[in-house]
Amino acid sequence: MRATLVSLLVLLAQPVQLTPAQAVATQPVTWHPCARIRAACNHVGFVRKGTKSGRDIMLDCIRPIMTKTPQRKQATKALPQIDPLIVAACRGRNPYFGKSGRAKSQPNLQSTTKPSST
């Protein structure tokens, strides 16, 4: 029993060796296009809840990039250079990324009147 316990402790003390396939599987996905846009905005200094300071990540960076509109006048940082292919890929994966609020639903075209009780 004592030898087994010592063997187990020695085994646990060894550094973990990952195979290349395991190493790749544990790496975070780095190419999600919308994540790259957000990371570029963070990198140049845009932050969450930075509306008052003119450096809000969504309002002053992501939205102008995704909607191809100018920044608001209060913006204090320049937009990062983003490859148009990344923007197009992000739009393809998440058409609502950078737009205000939740995903817009189509209006219900059916009548909402109640049936009459005759």
Backbone as numpy.savetxt, mean C-alpha at the origin, in Angstrom:
# Nx Ny Nz CAx CAy CAz Cx Cy Cz
18.28 -39.81 28.93 17.45 -38.62 28.93 18.32 -37.37 28.93
19.37 -37.38 29.75 20.24 -36.22 29.85 20.95 -35.98 28.51
21.39 -37.05 27.85 22.07 -36.91 26.55 21.12 -36.34 25.51
19.87 -36.74 25.55 18.88 -36.23 24.61 18.64 -34.74 24.84
18.57 -34.35 26.08 18.36 -32.95 26.40 19.55 -32.11 25.95
20.76 -32.59 26.18 21.96 -31.87 25.75 21.99 -31.80 24.23
21.63 -32.87 23.54 21.60 -32.88 22.07 20.59 -31.86 21.55
19.46 -31.80 22.19 18.43 -30.86 21.79 18.89 -29.41 21.98
19.55 -29.14 23.10 20.05 -27.79 23.35 21.13 -27.40 22.35
21.99 -28.34 22.00 23.04 -28.07 21.01 22.40 -27.81 19.65
21.39 -28.58 19.32 20.69 -28.39 18.04 20.01 -27.02 17.99
19.37 -26.63 19.06 18.70 -25.33 19.10 19.67 -24.16 19.07
20.88 -24.37 19.51 21.87 -23.30 19.53 22.49 -23.06 18.15
22.28 -23.98 17.21 22.83 -23.84 15.87 22.07 -22.76 15.11
22.77 -21.96 14.30 22.07 -20.97 13.48 21.20 -21.69 12.45
20.07 -21.09 12.14 19.15 -21.69 11.18 19.68 -21.43 9.78
19.78 -22.49 9.00 20.23 -22.39 7.61 19.01 -22.57 6.71
18.67 -21.54 5.96 17.54 -21.63 5.05 18.01 -22.02 3.66
17.22 -22.83 2.98 17.52 -23.12 1.58 17.17 -21.87 0.78
17.70 -21.72 -0.43 17.36 -20.54 -1.23 15.85 -20.39 -1.44
15.15 -21.50 -1.63 13.69 -21.41 -1.83 13.00 -20.89 -0.56
13.46 -21.35 0.60 12.87 -20.87 1.85 13.19 -19.39 2.06
14.40 -18.98 1.72 14.79 -17.59 1.90 13.94 -16.67 1.03
13.69 -17.09 -0.22 12.87 -16.28 -1.12 11.44 -16.21 -0.60
10.94 -17.32 -0.08 9.56 -17.35 0.41 9.36 -16.46 1.63
10.42 -16.21 2.40 10.27 -15.39 3.60 10.51 -13.90 3.34
10.98 -13.55 2.15 11.22 -12.15 1.82 9.89 -11.46 1.55
9.75 -10.19 1.96 8.51 -9.49 1.65 8.41 -9.22 0.16
7.19 -9.16 -0.34 6.98 -8.84 -1.75 7.31 -7.37 -1.93
8.24 -7.07 -2.80 8.70 -5.69 -2.93 8.14 -4.98 -4.15
7.45 -5.69 -5.05 7.06 -5.00 -6.26 5.59 -4.65 -6.33
4.83 -4.76 -5.31 3.42 -4.34 -5.44 3.45 -2.87 -5.86
2.89 -2.54 -7.00 3.06 -1.18 -7.54 2.51 -0.08 -6.63
1.38 -0.32 -5.98 0.82 0.71 -5.10 1.73 0.91 -3.87
2.31 -0.18 -3.39 3.24 -0.08 -2.26 4.49 0.70 -2.67
4.92 0.55 -3.90 6.09 1.32 -4.36 5.79 2.80 -4.42
4.59 3.15 -4.82 4.20 4.57 -4.87 4.18 5.13 -3.45
3.56 4.40 -2.54 3.50 4.84 -1.14 4.91 4.98 -0.57
5.78 4.02 -0.86 7.16 4.06 -0.34 7.91 5.26 -0.91
7.70 5.57 -2.18 8.37 6.73 -2.78 7.90 8.02 -2.12
6.62 8.10 -1.82 6.08 9.29 -1.14 6.66 9.41 0.27
6.73 8.28 0.97 7.35 8.29 2.31 8.80 8.71 2.24
9.50 8.21 1.24 10.93 8.47 1.11 11.25 9.97 0.95
10.37 10.71 0.27 10.64 12.13 0.07 10.04 13.00 1.17
9.38 12.37 2.17 8.96 13.14 3.34 7.48 13.33 3.56
6.64 12.69 2.77 5.20 12.78 3.02 4.85 11.83 4.16
3.87 12.23 4.98 3.51 11.46 6.17 2.00 11.37 6.30
1.55 10.40 7.11 0.13 10.31 7.45 -0.22 11.49 8.34
-1.41 12.00 8.18 -1.92 13.10 8.98 -1.06 14.36 8.87
-0.52 14.59 7.67 0.30 15.78 7.46 -0.43 16.86 6.69
-1.75 16.87 6.78 -2.55 17.82 6.02 -2.23 19.27 6.37
-2.14 19.58 7.65 -1.89 20.96 8.07 -0.51 21.44 7.65
0.46 20.53 7.61 1.83 20.93 7.25 2.07 20.88 5.74
1.07 20.47 4.97 1.22 20.43 3.52 2.02 19.25 3.02
2.11 18.19 3.82 2.86 17.02 3.37 2.14 15.72 3.71
0.82 15.73 3.51 0.01 14.55 3.75 0.25 13.54 2.63
0.54 12.30 3.02 0.91 11.30 2.01 -0.20 11.05 1.00
-1.43 10.97 1.45 -2.52 10.67 0.52 -2.93 11.92 -0.26
-3.20 12.98 0.45 -3.73 14.20 -0.17 -2.70 14.92 -1.05
-1.46 14.98 -0.59 -0.44 15.79 -1.29 0.50 14.98 -2.18
0.44 13.63 -2.10 1.37 12.84 -2.91 0.65 11.77 -3.73
0.03 10.82 -3.06 -0.55 9.68 -3.78 -1.69 10.12 -4.70
-2.62 10.92 -4.20 -3.76 11.34 -5.02 -3.32 12.09 -6.27
-2.43 13.09 -6.18 -2.02 13.77 -7.42 -1.33 12.83 -8.42
-0.57 11.87 -7.91 0.10 10.92 -8.81 -0.94 10.04 -9.50
-1.86 9.50 -8.71 -2.81 8.54 -9.26 -3.87 9.19 -10.14
-4.24 10.43 -9.86 -5.29 11.10 -10.64 -4.71 12.03 -11.71
-3.40 12.13 -11.78 -2.71 13.00 -12.74 -3.21 14.44 -12.63
-3.31 14.91 -11.39 -3.74 16.29 -11.14 -2.62 17.01 -10.39
-2.59 18.33 -10.45 -1.57 19.06 -9.71 -1.77 18.93 -8.20
-0.70 19.15 -7.47 -0.80 19.17 -6.02 -1.60 20.39 -5.58
-2.15 20.31 -4.38 -2.87 21.47 -3.86 -1.86 22.57 -3.52
-2.32 23.78 -3.38 -1.45 24.93 -3.13 -0.71 24.81 -1.80
-1.31 24.13 -0.82 -0.72 24.02 0.50 0.42 22.99 0.55
0.61 22.19 -0.49 1.65 21.16 -0.49 3.03 21.82 -0.37
3.86 21.25 0.49 5.18 21.84 0.74 6.32 20.98 0.23
6.03 19.81 -0.30 7.05 18.91 -0.84 6.73 18.63 -2.31
7.77 18.43 -3.09 7.59 18.08 -4.50 7.26 16.59 -4.61
6.52 16.24 -5.64 6.19 14.84 -5.87 7.44 14.06 -6.27
7.53 12.79 -5.86 8.66 11.97 -6.31 8.45 11.58 -7.77
9.53 11.25 -8.45 9.44 10.77 -9.82 9.01 9.31 -9.78
7.89 9.00 -10.41 7.36 7.64 -10.44 7.24 7.21 -11.90
7.73 6.02 -12.19 7.62 5.46 -13.53 6.14 5.33 -13.89
5.72 5.85 -15.03 4.31 5.74 -15.42 3.81 4.29 -15.50
4.70 3.35 -15.77 4.30 1.95 -15.80 3.89 1.46 -14.42
4.55 1.98 -13.39 4.19 1.60 -12.01 2.81 2.17 -11.67
2.55 3.41 -12.08 1.25 4.02 -11.82 0.17 3.23 -12.55
0.42 2.87 -13.79 -0.57 2.10 -14.56 -0.80 0.72 -13.93
0.27 0.09 -13.46 0.13 -1.22 -12.81 -0.67 -1.10 -11.52
-0.45 -0.03 -10.78 -1.20 0.19 -9.55 -2.67 0.40 -9.87
-2.96 1.21 -10.89 -4.36 1.42 -11.28 -5.02 0.11 -11.68
-4.24 -0.77 -12.32 -4.78 -2.06 -12.73 -5.11 -2.95 -11.54
-4.27 -2.89 -10.51 -4.49 -3.73 -9.34 -5.49 -3.14 -8.36
-5.53 -1.80 -8.27 -6.44 -1.15 -7.33 -6.88 0.18 -7.93
-7.96 0.17 -8.72 -8.39 1.40 -9.39 -8.78 2.53 -8.45
-9.04 2.21 -7.18 -9.47 3.23 -6.22 -8.32 3.75 -5.35
-7.10 3.26 -5.55 -5.97 3.70 -4.74 -5.73 5.19 -4.97
-5.72 5.95 -3.89 -5.47 7.39 -3.97 -6.71 8.23 -4.12
-7.84 7.60 -4.31 -9.08 8.36 -4.43 -9.72 8.47 -3.07
-10.50 9.51 -2.88 -11.08 9.75 -1.56 -12.12 8.69 -1.20
-12.13 8.35 0.07 -13.14 7.44 0.58 -12.97 6.02 0.11
-14.00 5.24 0.33 -13.99 3.84 -0.08 -14.31 3.73 -1.56
-14.25 2.50 -2.04 -14.57 2.23 -3.44 -16.00 2.69 -3.71
-16.17 3.39 -4.78 -17.48 3.90 -5.15 -18.30 2.76 -5.75
-19.52 2.64 -5.32 -20.39 1.62 -5.90 -21.29 2.27 -6.93
-21.74 1.47 -7.87 -22.64 1.98 -8.88 -23.99 2.29 -8.24
-24.63 3.37 -8.64 -25.94 3.67 -8.06 -26.94 2.59 -8.44
-27.85 2.33 -7.55 -28.88 1.33 -7.79 -29.93 1.95 -8.70
-30.11 1.39 -9.88 -31.04 1.96 -10.84 -32.45 1.43 -10.68
-32.64 0.47 -9.78 -33.97 -0.06 -9.56 -34.81 0.93 -8.76
-36.10 0.86 -8.98 -36.99 1.75 -8.26 -37.01 1.39 -6.78
-37.04 2.40 -5.94 -37.07 2.16 -4.50 -38.45 2.44 -3.91
-39.46 2.58 -4.77 -40.80 2.85 -4.25 -41.38 1.58 -3.67
-42.20 1.77 -2.65 -42.82 0.62 -2.00 -44.07 0.22 -2.80
-44.32 -1.08 -2.87 -45.53 -1.50 -3.59 -46.76 -1.01 -2.83
-47.75 -0.63 -3.61 -48.98 -0.13 -2.97 -49.78 -1.30 -2.43
-50.44 -1.08 -1.33 -51.27 -2.12 -0.74 -52.71 -1.86 -1.10
-53.23 -2.62 -2.02 -54.59 -2.41 -2.47 -55.51 -3.50 -2.03
